[in-house]
Amino acid sequence: MRSVLLFAAAATVGVAGVAPPAPARADSFITCASQDYRRSWCPVYSSGRVWLDRQYSSGRGSCVEGSTWGRDRRGIWVDGGCRARFRVEDRYGYYPDNSYPDYGSNKKDDTGALIGGLLLGGLVVGAIAAANSEKEKSTSSSSSASSSSSGIAVEACRLEAVNKVSAFGQRPRIDRITTTTAGAGGWTVQGYASVDAGPKAVSYAFTCRYGNGAATITQLN
């Protein structure tokens, strides 16, 4: 315990006047689809570059940069039936509230001294707690990764289901997702999609299998 306290206290030396470090960010992925072969936009909250990561559409819906997909002030745009997942390089810049992060690197005030005073107590408590929290962190990290993976699976299956039911009517759409189940090497997503067929809406139950970066509708009725 004594060594932990000494380490925490030593870590505060030279803290005053130093701004908090910028948090690391990983590249993100956005799935975007052109509905009825018309142009659609998907918002992007980063000033980084954009790459085509995985194309879901085929045939006439091929994704060609500058022709059927690109980026402008509104975000990523897709056209001509292009459906794909895009990789976005995260950079500090555009955020949902259109602001920029401020780490105080160009400001001269007394916040550094305040931080130095507060960190002494905070680091001592944090150092003691860290010794008992590694298992908790590992569980949390695993849960976060699983949630992110399931979100990608659901989005890919939603797009695939909409694409399938669009052959049966107008205004294809997802009514609801009912289950998302992890399986060997992927996910199984179930739900309902609808189209307008004449004066009424027709609903279809679907089962989708997502694995190896691709979504496949295995049942539609």
Protein Blocks (a to p, Z undefined) as FASTA:
>chain_A
ZZmmmmmmmmmgokgopacddddddddddddddehhiacdddddbfbdcddfbdfbghjl
pccehklgccdfkbccdeehiacddddddddhbdfkopacdehlmcccfklmmmmmmmmm
mmmmmmmmmmmmmmmmmmmmmmmmmmmmmmmmmmmmmmmmmmmmmmnmghiacfbdfbdc
ddehiacddddddddehjbccddddddddeehiacdfbdZZ
